[in-house]
Amino acid sequence: MDDNLPENLPEPANLRFLRRLVTALTATMLLGVVVVVGLLVTRLSGSNPELPASVTLPIGASAVAFTQGDDWYAVVTDQNQILIFGRLDGQLRQTINVE
């Protein structure tokens, strides 16, 4: 180090601006992370959709996939059929053969 320099040099204006800018950007980034985590927690902690207690499939058929709407649910079987049931009564509404 050079011993001829004074110890208390004033901070250059552009260095002070850069230091404040980095501090502000760090605070903004931390606030953004907190907001994203908060949104993820609130969105993913919602209630799960209600599933039917039991589904009666035709003899010999087994379920491959399941989906549901507001007042119906559908089961795709290994026999290339889509079976659509009513949500309230559980009765088979429609059978669609997939070719």
C-alpha angles and dihedrals in degrees: 000000000000111000093199095073118097114246099228105054114168114251112254113249095237091051091051090050091049092050092051091046093053090048092050092047091049091051091048092050092049091049090050092052091050091050093048093048090047092051092048092051094049095044097044096044093065123120119282120240116265114256124206114260092231139356123208111217128188116272112280095016124116128191120257100171140005132203135164144203134192098287103008143047130203134210123200111211132205087247091071094256132129112213115198117200132188112249097219101046102020091227121146108257103176142000119208119193113213115210 
